[in-house]
């Protein structure tokens, strides 16, 4: 399964440099003047970790599903693999779909203005395609970011935290405290 850059995005947010198989990061943020202890579970997407990953779904308030704009397979996996696994392990959890590596669109635009290379380029997933999948899977938010350019990363985590806080409020859990985002 191709990797899509989710770990890099978490690392950009938390200034970490280690690769991960299964990590839990805790980060304090303020959302609309509310202190939130954000618990981020970064799990490996490879098939050999399926059984281990299923242990991390308990008490999850929201899930950030990430795909890379240069990997149609990663977006296909959102629908074909992840939504089903989430429904099985964490029914009713709220989803946030996040497009990663969006800076590649700019880079491709710059290359298009230069001399044409004879190699065919893989088309990048555009905003409308990502939004269509977000609507199809009933994600509450669709966001795009670039860890490389540090664009949209904070916004992605902030919006995921807002979704998690809404879930906690609906469930009657106290507003301040910990939100778990996988």
N, C-alpha and C positions, 0 to 999 in steps of 0.2 A: 504494500500500500504506500503510495507516495506521501511524503511529509508535506505539511502545508504552512508551517511557520508559526504555529500557535505558541510553542515554547519560547520562541524569540520574542513574540509580542509580550508574553508574561514577563520575560526577563527584562525587556525594555522598561516596562512599568516598574519593576522592582529592582532594577539595576543588578541583575544576577547574570552569571556567565556559565553556569554548569549545565550540561545536557541532562535530560531527565527521563526516567521511566515512569515514576510515580512520585510526585512531590506535592507537598502542601505548603503554601505560602500564606502568611497572614500580613495584612497591610491595613493600616489605619487611614481612613479618609473621612471627609465631611461631605455629606450629600444634603443639600438644602438645609444647611445649618444643623444637621443631625450627625453626631459622631457614629461612624460605622466601622466595626472591625470586620474587614473583608477577608474571608477565608477562601483562597483560590486553590483548587485541586487541579493540577496539571497532570493529566494521565496519558500514557502511551496509547497510540491508536492502533498499533500493530496487533494482528490477530492472536499472537502468542500471549498477549496480556489481557485477553477478554475476561477471563475468570477473575483475575486480580482487580481489574477495573470495576467490575460489577460491585465490589465491596465499597466503593467510594460514593455510591449514589445516595446513601442514607442521609436524611436531613438536608438535602440540597434544595435551595430556594429558587435557583435559576441556573440554566446551563447555557454557556457561550459555545455555540457550534461555529468552528472556524474552517474556512476553506481558503485556498490560495487562488488568486485571479489567473495565475499561469498554469493551473492544474484543473482542467474540467473533471478529472477523476475525483478530486477532493470534493467538489460540489456535488457530483453524483453520489458520493458516499454519504453525504449529509442525508439524502433521501433514502438511499438503498440500505445503509447500515445504521447510522446513528439514530435517526428518528425511531426506528423499530426497537433498538436496544434501550433507548431512553424510555419509551412507552412501556417496555417490559419491566425495567428495573426501577423506574421513578415516574409512575403514571401521574399525569396532570401537571408536571413541573413546567415552568414557563421557560421559553426558549428565546435566545438572542442570537441572531445569525450575524457573523462578522467576516467580511472579506479582508484578507491579508495580502500584503505585498502590492498594494495599489500603486505604489511608486513605479512599478513596471509599466503601467499604462503610459506614464509620462516618458519613460525611457524609450518605449516603442514608438511614440509619436516623434521623438527626436531622431530616431533611426530612420523613420519613414522619410524625413526631409533630406537625409544623406543619400549617397549613391546606393542603389539597390543591390542587395546581396542576392546571389542565386539560390540560396537555401530558403525553402518556404518557412515562414514563421508560424508558430502556433498562435491561433487567435486567443486573445485574453478575454476573460469573462468580464462583461461590462456591467454597469450599475443595474440596468433593467433586468438582466438575467438573474443577478443575485436577489433583487427585490422580488422577482417572480417566485423564486424558490422560497424565500422568506414567507411570502403570502401563502404558498402551497402548504408549508409545514406549520403554519399558524404561529410563526415567531412574533413576539410582541415588538421587537425592534430589528431593523436591518442597518448595520453600520459598516463603514469601510475605514481601514487604517493602513499605515505603513510604519513598521517598527524601524526600518532603515532610515526613514526621514523623520521619525518621531511625530507623525501626523495622525491624529485621530485615536491614538492609543489611550490617552487619559479619558477621552470621551466614551470610548467603548466600555471601559471598566466602570465609569460613572453611570452610564445608562444601564448596564447589567446590574449594578448595585441598586439603582432606582427600581428596576423590575423586582429584584429580590426583596426590597423593602415593602413594595406593594403586596407581595405574596405574604410576607410576615404580618402586615396589617390586616389582611383579609382573614388570615388564620387566627387572629387575636393574640399573636405573640407581641411582646413589648417592642416598641419601635427601635430604641437604641440597642446596641449589642452587636451580635455577629450575624453576618449574612454569608451563606455558603454558596459560592459560584463554582461550578465545575466547567 
